Amino acid sequence: MTETQNNYKFQYVISLKYGVAEFIWSVWEKSELRIGGSWGILKEQLDGLENDKVRKPVFRNYEELKELLADAFLIYEDFKREFMQ
């Protein structure tokens, strides 16, 4: 999924494999990558902490996946809002 706001392009990629979800976000300003990567990499970039790892979310069925995706989209909206400030 890709969307543009002002001069920024936000990109959201979801990878689902073997019951594990990986969320990859990128923010581009014009043609320059400002920040991007999986949740773990983004946390390191934003916090500067390498020792505090983010584990990939796991789901066992479609209901858990549905809840996981709903939460992830809410977090993504928060991320975009904070980035734009």
PyMOL Python script that loads the backbone (N, CA, C, O; Angstrom):
from pymol import cmd

cmd.read_pdbstr("""\
ATOM      1  N   MET A   1       0.849  -1.158   0.000  1.00  0.00           N
ATOM      2  CA  MET A   1       0.000   0.000   0.000  1.00  0.00           C
ATOM      3  C   MET A   1       0.899   1.225   0.000  1.00  0.00           C
ATOM      4  O   MET A   1       1.879   1.286   0.742  1.00  0.00           O
ATOM      5  N   THR A   2       0.566   2.189  -0.825  1.00  0.00           N
ATOM      6  CA  THR A   2       1.318   3.429  -0.910  1.00  0.00           C
ATOM      7  C   THR A   2       0.344   4.601  -0.906  1.00  0.00           C
ATOM      8  O   THR A   2      -0.684   4.566  -1.582  1.00  0.00           O
ATOM      9  N   GLU A   3       0.674   5.629  -0.146  1.00  0.00           N
ATOM     10  CA  GLU A   3      -0.142   6.838  -0.156  1.00  0.00           C
ATOM     11  C   GLU A   3       0.757   8.053  -0.043  1.00  0.00           C
ATOM     12  O   GLU A   3       1.859   7.981   0.501  1.00  0.00           O
ATOM     13  N   THR A   4       0.272   9.168  -0.563  1.00  0.00           N
ATOM     14  CA  THR A   4       1.046  10.397  -0.571  1.00  0.00           C
ATOM     15  C   THR A   4       0.321  11.469   0.234  1.00  0.00           C
ATOM     16  O   THR A   4      -0.882  11.677   0.081  1.00  0.00           O
ATOM     17  N   GLN A   5       1.080  12.144   1.097  1.00  0.00           N
ATOM     18  CA  GLN A   5       0.582  13.284   1.865  1.00  0.00           C
ATOM     19  C   GLN A   5       1.629  14.370   1.795  1.00  0.00           C
ATOM     20  O   GLN A   5       2.791  14.153   2.138  1.00  0.00           O
ATOM     21  N   ASN A   6       1.210  15.550   1.346  1.00  0.00           N
ATOM     22  CA  ASN A   6       2.137  16.668   1.144  1.00  0.00           C
ATOM     23  C   ASN A   6       3.273  16.192   0.246  1.00  0.00           C
ATOM     24  O   ASN A   6       3.010  15.678  -0.841  1.00  0.00           O
ATOM     25  N   ASN A   7       4.522  16.347   0.664  1.00  0.00           N
ATOM     26  CA  ASN A   7       5.667  15.913  -0.141  1.00  0.00           C
ATOM     27  C   ASN A   7       6.145  14.516   0.237  1.00  0.00           C
ATOM     28  O   ASN A   7       7.201  14.082  -0.223  1.00  0.00           O
ATOM     29  N   TYR A   8       5.387  13.810   1.065  1.00  0.00           N
ATOM     30  CA  TYR A   8       5.818  12.512   1.570  1.00  0.00           C
ATOM     31  C   TYR A   8       5.035  11.369   0.926  1.00  0.00           C
ATOM     32  O   TYR A   8       3.835  11.473   0.673  1.00  0.00           O
ATOM     33  N   LYS A   9       5.751  10.281   0.671  1.00  0.00           N
ATOM     34  CA  LYS A   9       5.107   9.054   0.204  1.00  0.00           C
ATOM     35  C   LYS A   9       5.316   8.005   1.291  1.00  0.00           C
ATOM     36  O   LYS A   9       6.450   7.691   1.653  1.00  0.00           O
ATOM     37  N   PHE A  10       4.216   7.467   1.807  1.00  0.00           N
ATOM     38  CA  PHE A  10       4.246   6.435   2.834  1.00  0.00           C
ATOM     39  C   PHE A  10       3.985   5.089   2.163  1.00  0.00           C
ATOM     40  O   PHE A  10       3.049   4.953   1.374  1.00  0.00           O
ATOM     41  N   GLN A  11       4.804   4.114   2.475  1.00  0.00           N
ATOM     42  CA  GLN A  11       4.673   2.782   1.889  1.00  0.00           C
ATOM     43  C   GLN A  11       4.569   1.761   3.011  1.00  0.00           C
ATOM     44  O   GLN A  11       5.335   1.806   3.974  1.00  0.00           O
ATOM     45  N   TYR A  12       3.622   0.843   2.884  1.00  0.00           N
ATOM     46  CA  TYR A  12       3.347  -0.162   3.915  1.00  0.00           C
ATOM     47  C   TYR A  12       3.293  -1.518   3.221  1.00  0.00           C
ATOM     48  O   TYR A  12       2.458  -1.746   2.346  1.00  0.00           O
ATOM     49  N   VAL A  13       4.185  -2.408   3.618  1.00  0.00           N
ATOM     50  CA  VAL A  13       4.241  -3.762   3.058  1.00  0.00           C
ATOM     51  C   VAL A  13       4.014  -4.758   4.189  1.00  0.00           C
ATOM     52  O   VAL A  13       4.590  -4.625   5.268  1.00  0.00           O
ATOM     53  N   ILE A  14       3.173  -5.753   3.934  1.00  0.00           N
ATOM     54  CA  ILE A  14       2.887  -6.794   4.924  1.00  0.00           C
ATOM     55  C   ILE A  14       3.351  -8.120   4.355  1.00  0.00           C
ATOM     56  O   ILE A  14       2.977  -8.494   3.243  1.00  0.00           O
ATOM     57  N   SER A  15       4.167  -8.830   5.122  1.00  0.00           N
ATOM     58  CA  SER A  15       4.639 -10.154   4.733  1.00  0.00           C
ATOM     59  C   SER A  15       4.104 -11.166   5.743  1.00  0.00           C
ATOM     60  O   SER A  15       4.358 -11.050   6.942  1.00  0.00           O
ATOM     61  N   LEU A  16       3.370 -12.149   5.256  1.00  0.00           N
ATOM     62  CA  LEU A  16       2.821 -13.200   6.105  1.00  0.00           C
ATOM     63  C   LEU A  16       3.421 -14.530   5.675  1.00  0.00           C
ATOM     64  O   LEU A  16       3.323 -14.919   4.511  1.00  0.00           O
ATOM     65  N   LYS A  17       4.050 -15.229   6.634  1.00  0.00           N
ATOM     66  CA  LYS A  17       4.678 -16.497   6.294  1.00  0.00           C
ATOM     67  C   LYS A  17       4.731 -17.387   7.532  1.00  0.00           C
ATOM     68  O   LYS A  17       5.284 -16.998   8.561  1.00  0.00           O
ATOM     69  N   TYR A  18       4.162 -18.563   7.430  1.00  0.00           N
ATOM     70  CA  TYR A  18       4.214 -19.565   8.499  1.00  0.00           C
ATOM     71  C   TYR A  18       3.686 -19.046   9.837  1.00  0.00           C
ATOM     72  O   TYR A  18       4.237 -19.357  10.893  1.00  0.00           O
ATOM     73  N   GLY A  19       2.611 -18.249   9.783  1.00  0.00           N
ATOM     74  CA  GLY A  19       2.011 -17.755  11.006  1.00  0.00           C
ATOM     75  C   GLY A  19       2.744 -16.596  11.649  1.00  0.00           C
ATOM     76  O   GLY A  19       2.492 -16.263  12.807  1.00  0.00           O
ATOM     77  N   VAL A  20       3.653 -15.976  10.902  1.00  0.00           N
ATOM     78  CA  VAL A  20       4.409 -14.827  11.402  1.00  0.00           C
ATOM     79  C   VAL A  20       4.140 -13.641  10.483  1.00  0.00           C
ATOM     80  O   VAL A  20       4.146 -13.777   9.260  1.00  0.00           O
ATOM     81  N   ALA A  21       3.906 -12.482  11.084  1.00  0.00           N
ATOM     82  CA  ALA A  21       3.671 -11.259  10.312  1.00  0.00           C
ATOM     83  C   ALA A  21       4.892 -10.346  10.419  1.00  0.00           C
ATOM     84  O   ALA A  21       5.495 -10.202  11.483  1.00  0.00           O
ATOM     85  N   GLU A  22       5.230  -9.746   9.304  1.00  0.00           N
ATOM     86  CA  GLU A  22       6.301  -8.744   9.300  1.00  0.00           C
ATOM     87  C   GLU A  22       5.748  -7.503   8.616  1.00  0.00           C
ATOM     88  O   GLU A  22       5.192  -7.582   7.520  1.00  0.00           O
ATOM     89  N   PHE A  23       5.903  -6.362   9.266  1.00  0.00           N
ATOM     90  CA  PHE A  23       5.407  -5.100   8.746  1.00  0.00           C
ATOM     91  C   PHE A  23       6.589  -4.232   8.371  1.00  0.00           C
ATOM     92  O   PHE A  23       7.482  -3.996   9.186  1.00  0.00           O
ATOM     93  N   ILE A  24       6.593  -3.757   7.135  1.00  0.00           N
ATOM     94  CA  ILE A  24       7.702  -2.971   6.618  1.00  0.00           C
ATOM     95  C   ILE A  24       7.145  -1.619   6.177  1.00  0.00           C
ATOM     96  O   ILE A  24       6.282  -1.547   5.302  1.00  0.00           O
ATOM     97  N   TRP A  25       7.643  -0.564   6.786  1.00  0.00           N
ATOM     98  CA  TRP A  25       7.176   0.787   6.487  1.00  0.00           C
ATOM     99  C   TRP A  25       8.324   1.604   5.928  1.00  0.00           C
ATOM    100  O   TRP A  25       9.475   1.448   6.335  1.00  0.00           O
ATOM    101  N   SER A  26       7.994   2.479   4.987  1.00  0.00           N
ATOM    102  CA  SER A  26       8.984   3.398   4.425  1.00  0.00           C
ATOM    103  C   SER A  26       8.351   4.765   4.248  1.00  0.00           C
ATOM    104  O   SER A  26       7.161   4.879   3.957  1.00  0.00           O
ATOM    105  N   VAL A  27       9.154   5.795   4.426  1.00  0.00           N
ATOM    106  CA  VAL A  27       8.718   7.163   4.181  1.00  0.00           C
ATOM    107  C   VAL A  27       9.722   7.802   3.238  1.00  0.00           C
ATOM    108  O   VAL A  27      10.924   7.829   3.504  1.00  0.00           O
ATOM    109  N   TRP A  28       9.204   8.315   2.136  1.00  0.00           N
ATOM    110  CA  TRP A  28      10.026   8.978   1.127  1.00  0.00           C
ATOM    111  C   TRP A  28       9.646  10.452   1.080  1.00  0.00           C
ATOM    112  O   TRP A  28       8.463  10.792   1.105  1.00  0.00           O
ATOM    113  N   GLU A  29      10.640  11.320   1.012  1.00  0.00           N
ATOM    114  CA  GLU A  29      10.401  12.737   0.768  1.00  0.00           C
ATOM    115  C   GLU A  29      10.931  13.031  -0.626  1.00  0.00           C
ATOM    116  O   GLU A  29      12.135  12.997  -0.880  1.00  0.00           O
ATOM    117  N   LYS A  30      10.000  13.319  -1.512  1.00  0.00           N
ATOM    118  CA  LYS A  30      10.305  13.429  -2.939  1.00  0.00           C
ATOM    119  C   LYS A  30      10.897  12.088  -3.363  1.00  0.00           C
ATOM    120  O   LYS A  30      10.180  11.089  -3.319  1.00  0.00           O
ATOM    121  N   SER A  31      12.141  12.010  -3.764  1.00  0.00           N
ATOM    122  CA  SER A  31      12.709  10.716  -4.171  1.00  0.00           C
ATOM    123  C   SER A  31      13.730  10.190  -3.170  1.00  0.00           C
ATOM    124  O   SER A  31      14.447   9.232  -3.457  1.00  0.00           O
ATOM    125  N   GLU A  32      13.797  10.818  -1.989  1.00  0.00           N
ATOM    126  CA  GLU A  32      14.784  10.427  -0.981  1.00  0.00           C
ATOM    127  C   GLU A  32      14.124   9.626   0.150  1.00  0.00           C
ATOM    128  O   GLU A  32      13.132  10.062   0.735  1.00  0.00           O
ATOM    129  N   LEU A  33      14.688   8.459   0.446  1.00  0.00           N
ATOM    130  CA  LEU A  33      14.200   7.653   1.560  1.00  0.00           C
ATOM    131  C   LEU A  33      14.568   8.344   2.868  1.00  0.00           C
ATOM    132  O   LEU A  33      15.745   8.574   3.142  1.00  0.00           O
ATOM    133  N   ARG A  34      13.556   8.677   3.679  1.00  0.00           N
ATOM    134  CA  ARG A  34      13.791   9.342   4.964  1.00  0.00           C
ATOM    135  C   ARG A  34      13.978   8.324   6.077  1.00  0.00           C
ATOM    136  O   ARG A  34      14.864   8.470   6.920  1.00  0.00           O
ATOM    137  N   ILE A  35      13.135   7.285   6.077  1.00  0.00           N
ATOM    138  CA  ILE A  35      13.217   6.225   7.080  1.00  0.00           C
ATOM    139  C   ILE A  35      12.498   5.018   6.497  1.00  0.00           C
ATOM    140  O   ILE A  35      11.543   5.168   5.736  1.00  0.00           O
ATOM    141  N   GLY A  36      12.952   3.826   6.852  1.00  0.00           N
ATOM    142  CA  GLY A  36      12.270   2.645   6.335  1.00  0.00           C
ATOM    143  C   GLY A  36      12.845   1.362   6.876  1.00  0.00           C
ATOM    144  O   GLY A  36      14.007   1.291   7.276  1.00  0.00           O
ATOM    145  N   GLY A  37      11.995   0.342   6.878  1.00  0.00           N
ATOM    146  CA  GLY A  37      12.408  -0.975   7.309  1.00  0.00           C
ATOM    147  C   GLY A  37      11.307  -1.671   8.082  1.00  0.00           C
ATOM    148  O   GLY A  37      10.184  -1.175   8.177  1.00  0.00           O
ATOM    149  N   SER A  38      11.640  -2.816   8.627  1.00  0.00           N
ATOM    150  CA  SER A  38      10.682  -3.565   9.441  1.00  0.00           C
ATOM    151  C   SER A  38      10.532  -2.872  10.793  1.00  0.00           C
ATOM    152  O   SER A  38      11.292  -1.958  11.111  1.00  0.00           O
ATOM    153  N   TRP A  39       9.553  -3.307  11.589  1.00  0.00           N
ATOM    154  CA  TRP A  39       9.329  -2.683  12.896  1.00  0.00           C
ATOM    155  C   TRP A  39      10.597  -2.664  13.736  1.00  0.00           C
ATOM    156  O   TRP A  39      10.909  -1.649  14.360  1.00  0.00           O
ATOM    157  N   GLY A  40      11.327  -3.762  13.762  1.00  0.00           N
ATOM    158  CA  GLY A  40      12.549  -3.831  14.559  1.00  0.00           C
ATOM    159  C   GLY A  40      13.591  -2.823  14.114  1.00  0.00           C
ATOM    160  O   GLY A  40      14.218  -2.162  14.943  1.00  0.00           O
ATOM    161  N   ILE A  41      13.775  -2.705  12.822  1.00  0.00           N
ATOM    162  CA  ILE A  41      14.754  -1.760  12.277  1.00  0.00           C
ATOM    163  C   ILE A  41      14.310  -0.326  12.540  1.00  0.00           C
ATOM    164  O   ILE A  41      15.126   0.523  12.898  1.00  0.00           O
ATOM    165  N   LEU A  42      13.014  -0.055  12.361  1.00  0.00           N
ATOM    166  CA  LEU A  42      12.509   1.296  12.626  1.00  0.00           C
ATOM    167  C   LEU A  42      12.702   1.684  14.088  1.00  0.00           C
ATOM    168  O   LEU A  42      13.059   2.822  14.392  1.00  0.00           O
ATOM    169  N   LYS A  43      12.466   0.738  14.988  1.00  0.00           N
ATOM    170  CA  LYS A  43      12.651   1.019  16.415  1.00  0.00           C
ATOM    171  C   LYS A  43      14.099   1.384  16.693  1.00  0.00           C
ATOM    172  O   LYS A  43      14.368   2.323  17.441  1.00  0.00           O
ATOM    173  N   GLU A  44      15.033   0.653  16.100  1.00  0.00           N
ATOM    174  CA  GLU A  44      16.456   0.981  16.277  1.00  0.00           C
ATOM    175  C   GLU A  44      16.761   2.370  15.723  1.00  0.00           C
ATOM    176  O   GLU A  44      17.486   3.140  16.351  1.00  0.00           O
ATOM    177  N   GLN A  45      16.212   2.697  14.549  1.00  0.00           N
ATOM    178  CA  GLN A  45      16.478   3.993  13.935  1.00  0.00           C
ATOM    179  C   GLN A  45      15.903   5.136  14.770  1.00  0.00           C
ATOM    180  O   GLN A  45      16.533   6.185  14.909  1.00  0.00           O
ATOM    181  N   LEU A  46      14.705   4.932  15.326  1.00  0.00           N
ATOM    182  CA  LEU A  46      14.048   5.988  16.085  1.00  0.00           C
ATOM    183  C   LEU A  46      14.577   6.114  17.505  1.00  0.00           C
ATOM    184  O   LEU A  46      14.729   7.226  18.010  1.00  0.00           O
ATOM    185  N   ASP A  47      14.860   4.993  18.153  1.00  0.00           N
ATOM    186  CA  ASP A  47      15.325   5.006  19.545  1.00  0.00           C
ATOM    187  C   ASP A  47      16.838   5.015  19.678  1.00  0.00           C
ATOM    188  O   ASP A  47      17.369   5.517  20.668  1.00  0.00           O
ATOM    189  N   GLY A  48      17.538   4.466  18.693  1.00  0.00           N
ATOM    190  CA  GLY A  48      18.980   4.330  18.783  1.00  0.00           C
ATOM    191  C   GLY A  48      19.402   3.175  19.678  1.00  0.00           C
ATOM    192  O   GLY A  48      20.567   3.091  20.067  1.00  0.00           O
ATOM    193  N   LEU A  49      18.473   2.283  20.011  1.00  0.00           N
ATOM    194  CA  LEU A  49      18.781   1.149  20.892  1.00  0.00           C
ATOM    195  C   LEU A  49      18.805  -0.144  20.091  1.00  0.00           C
ATOM    196  O   LEU A  49      17.802  -0.519  19.484  1.00  0.00           O
ATOM    197  N   GLU A  50      19.931  -0.819  20.087  1.00  0.00           N
ATOM    198  CA  GLU A  50      20.041  -2.077  19.361  1.00  0.00           C
ATOM    199  C   GLU A  50      19.718  -3.278  20.241  1.00  0.00           C
ATOM    200  O   GLU A  50      19.381  -4.343  19.725  1.00  0.00           O
ATOM    201  N   ASN A  51      19.814  -3.127  21.553  1.00  0.00           N
ATOM    202  CA  ASN A  51      19.614  -4.263  22.457  1.00  0.00           C
ATOM    203  C   ASN A  51      18.153  -4.570  22.732  1.00  0.00           C
ATOM    204  O   ASN A  51      17.832  -5.668  23.185  1.00  0.00           O
ATOM    205  N   ASP A  52      17.263  -3.627  22.470  1.00  0.00           N
ATOM    206  CA  ASP A  52      15.839  -3.787  22.755  1.00  0.00           C
ATOM    207  C   ASP A  52      15.125  -4.229  21.474  1.00  0.00           C
ATOM    208  O   ASP A  52      14.568  -3.400  20.755  1.00  0.00           O
ATOM    209  N   LYS A  53      15.143  -5.529  21.194  1.00  0.00           N
ATOM    210  CA  LYS A  53      14.617  -6.060  19.934  1.00  0.00           C
ATOM    211  C   LYS A  53      13.095  -6.148  19.947  1.00  0.00           C
ATOM    212  O   LYS A  53      12.478  -6.355  20.992  1.00  0.00           O
ATOM    213  N   VAL A  54      12.507  -5.989  18.770  1.00  0.00           N
ATOM    214  CA  VAL A  54      11.067  -6.134  18.579  1.00  0.00           C
ATOM    215  C   VAL A  54      10.836  -7.483  17.905  1.00  0.00           C
ATOM    216  O   VAL A  54      11.355  -7.739  16.819  1.00  0.00           O
ATOM    217  N   ARG A  55      10.064  -8.331  18.548  1.00  0.00           N
ATOM    218  CA  ARG A  55       9.771  -9.639  17.956  1.00  0.00           C
ATOM    219  C   ARG A  55       8.622  -9.518  16.969  1.00  0.00           C
ATOM    220  O   ARG A  55       7.706  -8.717  17.154  1.00  0.00           O
ATOM    221  N   LYS A  56       8.687 -10.327  15.917  1.00  0.00           N
ATOM    222  CA  LYS A  56       7.628 -10.325  14.909  1.00  0.00           C
ATOM    223  C   LYS A  56       6.362 -10.927  15.503  1.00  0.00           C
ATOM    224  O   LYS A  56       6.424 -11.930  16.213  1.00  0.00           O
ATOM    225  N   PRO A  57       5.204 -10.314  15.214  1.00  0.00           N
ATOM    226  CA  PRO A  57       3.944 -10.845  15.734  1.00  0.00           C
ATOM    227  C   PRO A  57       3.604 -12.200  15.119  1.00  0.00           C
ATOM    228  O   PRO A  57       3.853 -12.445  13.938  1.00  0.00           O
ATOM    229  N   VAL A  58       3.033 -13.068  15.938  1.00  0.00           N
ATOM    230  CA  VAL A  58       2.667 -14.421  15.527  1.00  0.00           C
ATOM    231  C   VAL A  58       1.146 -14.561  15.621  1.00  0.00           C
ATOM    232  O   VAL A  58       0.527 -14.013  16.533  1.00  0.00           O
ATOM    233  N   PHE A  59       0.546 -15.291  14.685  1.00  0.00           N
ATOM    234  CA  PHE A  59      -0.892 -15.563  14.722  1.00  0.00           C
ATOM    235  C   PHE A  59      -1.128 -17.044  14.454  1.00  0.00           C
ATOM    236  O   PHE A  59      -0.351 -17.689  13.750  1.00  0.00           O
ATOM    237  N   ARG A  60      -2.212 -17.579  15.024  1.00  0.00           N
ATOM    238  CA  ARG A  60      -2.524 -19.004  14.873  1.00  0.00           C
ATOM    239  C   ARG A  60      -3.723 -19.269  13.984  1.00  0.00           C
ATOM    240  O   ARG A  60      -3.895 -20.383  13.489  1.00  0.00           O
ATOM    241  N   ASN A  61      -4.559 -18.250  13.775  1.00  0.00           N
ATOM    242  CA  ASN A  61      -5.757 -18.457  12.959  1.00  0.00           C
ATOM    243  C   ASN A  61      -6.164 -17.123  12.335  1.00  0.00           C
ATOM    244  O   ASN A  61      -5.554 -16.086  12.594  1.00  0.00           O
ATOM    245  N   TYR A  62      -7.198 -17.174  11.517  1.00  0.00           N
ATOM    246  CA  TYR A  62      -7.621 -15.966  10.805  1.00  0.00           C
ATOM    247  C   TYR A  62      -8.161 -14.892  11.749  1.00  0.00           C
ATOM    248  O   TYR A  62      -7.993 -13.703  11.481  1.00  0.00           O
ATOM    249  N   GLU A  63      -8.797 -15.283  12.830  1.00  0.00           N
ATOM    250  CA  GLU A  63      -9.316 -14.307  13.779  1.00  0.00           C
ATOM    251  C   GLU A  63      -8.161 -13.537  14.430  1.00  0.00           C
ATOM    252  O   GLU A  63      -8.232 -12.315  14.560  1.00  0.00           O
ATOM    253  N   GLU A  64      -7.108 -14.234  14.837  1.00  0.00           N
ATOM    254  CA  GLU A  64      -5.935 -13.558  15.400  1.00  0.00           C
ATOM    255  C   GLU A  64      -5.265 -12.661  14.362  1.00  0.00           C
ATOM    256  O   GLU A  64      -4.813 -11.562  14.684  1.00  0.00           O
ATOM    257  N   LEU A  65      -5.204 -13.134  13.113  1.00  0.00           N
ATOM    258  CA  LEU A  65      -4.612 -12.333  12.043  1.00  0.00           C
ATOM    259  C   LEU A  65      -5.419 -11.056  11.838  1.00  0.00           C
ATOM    260  O   LEU A  65      -4.852  -9.975  11.679  1.00  0.00           O
ATOM    261  N   LYS A  66      -6.732 -11.183  11.841  1.00  0.00           N
ATOM    262  CA  LYS A  66      -7.607 -10.026  11.667  1.00  0.00           C
ATOM    263  C   LYS A  66      -7.355  -8.993  12.774  1.00  0.00           C
ATOM    264  O   LYS A  66      -7.249  -7.800  12.489  1.00  0.00           O
ATOM    265  N   GLU A  67      -7.259  -9.436  14.021  1.00  0.00           N
ATOM    266  CA  GLU A  67      -6.983  -8.533  15.147  1.00  0.00           C
ATOM    267  C   GLU A  67      -5.599  -7.911  15.026  1.00  0.00           C
ATOM    268  O   GLU A  67      -5.420  -6.720  15.280  1.00  0.00           O
ATOM    269  N   LEU A  68      -4.630  -8.720  14.640  1.00  0.00           N
ATOM    270  CA  LEU A  68      -3.257  -8.247  14.472  1.00  0.00           C
ATOM    271  C   LEU A  68      -3.182  -7.156  13.411  1.00  0.00           C
ATOM    272  O   LEU A  68      -2.541  -6.127  13.620  1.00  0.00           O
ATOM    273  N   LEU A  69      -3.835  -7.379  12.273  1.00  0.00           N
ATOM    274  CA  LEU A  69      -3.816  -6.395  11.190  1.00  0.00           C
ATOM    275  C   LEU A  69      -4.534  -5.110  11.604  1.00  0.00           C
ATOM    276  O   LEU A  69      -4.083  -4.013  11.273  1.00  0.00           O
ATOM    277  N   ALA A  70      -5.646  -5.243  12.324  1.00  0.00           N
ATOM    278  CA  ALA A  70      -6.370  -4.050  12.794  1.00  0.00           C
ATOM    279  C   ALA A  70      -5.477  -3.213  13.704  1.00  0.00           C
ATOM    280  O   ALA A  70      -5.418  -1.992  13.560  1.00  0.00           O
ATOM    281  N   ASP A  71      -4.787  -3.855  14.635  1.00  0.00           N
ATOM    282  CA  ASP A  71      -3.873  -3.134  15.535  1.00  0.00           C
ATOM    283  C   ASP A  71      -2.711  -2.514  14.752  1.00  0.00           C
ATOM    284  O   ASP A  71      -2.316  -1.378  15.016  1.00  0.00           O
ATOM    285  N   ALA A  72      -2.170  -3.261  13.795  1.00  0.00           N
ATOM    286  CA  ALA A  72      -1.035  -2.764  13.017  1.00  0.00           C
ATOM    287  C   ALA A  72      -1.421  -1.528  12.208  1.00  0.00           C
ATOM    288  O   ALA A  72      -0.626  -0.594  12.098  1.00  0.00           O
ATOM    289  N   PHE A  73      -2.624  -1.507  11.643  1.00  0.00           N
ATOM    290  CA  PHE A  73      -3.060  -0.336  10.886  1.00  0.00           C
ATOM    291  C   PHE A  73      -3.258   0.878  11.798  1.00  0.00           C
ATOM    292  O   PHE A  73      -2.976   2.004  11.388  1.00  0.00           O
ATOM    293  N   LEU A  74      -3.735   0.670  13.018  1.00  0.00           N
ATOM    294  CA  LEU A  74      -3.862   1.774  13.978  1.00  0.00           C
ATOM    295  C   LEU A  74      -2.480   2.340  14.328  1.00  0.00           C
ATOM    296  O   LEU A  74      -2.301   3.556  14.389  1.00  0.00           O
ATOM    297  N   ILE A  75      -1.517   1.459  14.555  1.00  0.00           N
ATOM    298  CA  ILE A  75      -0.149   1.893  14.858  1.00  0.00           C
ATOM    299  C   ILE A  75       0.438   2.647  13.674  1.00  0.00           C
ATOM    300  O   ILE A  75       1.128   3.651  13.855  1.00  0.00           O
ATOM    301  N   TYR A  76       0.170   2.172  12.470  1.00  0.00           N
ATOM    302  CA  TYR A  76       0.651   2.825  11.249  1.00  0.00           C
ATOM    303  C   TYR A  76       0.084   4.241  11.137  1.00  0.00           C
ATOM    304  O   TYR A  76       0.808   5.172  10.783  1.00  0.00           O
ATOM    305  N   GLU A  77      -1.191   4.406  11.433  1.00  0.00           N
ATOM    306  CA  GLU A  77      -1.801   5.733  11.386  1.00  0.00           C
ATOM    307  C   GLU A  77      -1.159   6.654  12.419  1.00  0.00           C
ATOM    308  O   GLU A  77      -0.921   7.830  12.142  1.00  0.00           O
ATOM    309  N   ASP A  78      -0.880   6.124  13.606  1.00  0.00           N
ATOM    310  CA  ASP A  78      -0.179   6.908  14.632  1.00  0.00           C
ATOM    311  C   ASP A  78       1.216   7.306  14.146  1.00  0.00           C
ATOM    312  O   ASP A  78       1.643   8.446  14.326  1.00  0.00           O
ATOM    313  N   PHE A  79       1.915   6.358  13.532  1.00  0.00           N
ATOM    314  CA  PHE A  79       3.256   6.606  13.002  1.00  0.00           C
ATOM    315  C   PHE A  79       3.222   7.746  11.980  1.00  0.00           C
ATOM    316  O   PHE A  79       4.044   8.660  12.039  1.00  0.00           O
ATOM    317  N   LYS A  80       2.279   7.691  11.052  1.00  0.00           N
ATOM    318  CA  LYS A  80       2.180   8.738  10.029  1.00  0.00           C
ATOM    319  C   LYS A  80       1.881  10.098  10.662  1.00  0.00           C
ATOM    320  O   LYS A  80       2.484  11.108  10.301  1.00  0.00           O
ATOM    321  N   ARG A  81       0.957  10.107  11.597  1.00  0.00           N
ATOM    322  CA  ARG A  81       0.569  11.354  12.264  1.00  0.00           C
ATOM    323  C   ARG A  81       1.783  11.959  12.993  1.00  0.00           C
ATOM    324  O   ARG A  81       2.033  13.159  12.883  1.00  0.00           O
ATOM    325  N   GLU A  82       2.521  11.147  13.722  1.00  0.00           N
ATOM    326  CA  GLU A  82       3.688  11.634  14.456  1.00  0.00           C
ATOM    327  C   GLU A  82       4.794  12.076  13.505  1.00  0.00           C
ATOM    328  O   GLU A  82       5.486  13.060  13.767  1.00  0.00           O
ATOM    329  N   PHE A  83       4.958  11.359  12.412  1.00  0.00           N
ATOM    330  CA  PHE A  83       5.999  11.715  11.451  1.00  0.00           C
ATOM    331  C   PHE A  83       5.721  13.076  10.814  1.00  0.00           C
ATOM    332  O   PHE A  83       6.649  13.841  10.552  1.00  0.00           O
ATOM    333  N   MET A  84       4.457  13.375  10.568  1.00  0.00           N
ATOM    334  CA  MET A  84       4.076  14.621   9.901  1.00  0.00           C
ATOM    335  C   MET A  84       4.192  15.829  10.825  1.00  0.00           C
ATOM    336  O   MET A  84       4.178  16.961  10.342  1.00  0.00           O
ATOM    337  N   GLN A  85       4.304  15.627  12.130  1.00  0.00           N
ATOM    338  CA  GLN A  85       4.389  16.762  13.067  1.00  0.00           C
ATOM    339  C   GLN A  85       5.766  17.353  13.104  1.00  0.00           C
ATOM    340  O   GLN A  85       6.007  18.311  13.839  1.00  0.00           O
TER     341      GLN A  85
END
""", "prot")
cmd.dss("prot")
cmd.show_as("cartoon", "prot")
cmd.util.cbc("prot")
cmd.orient("prot")
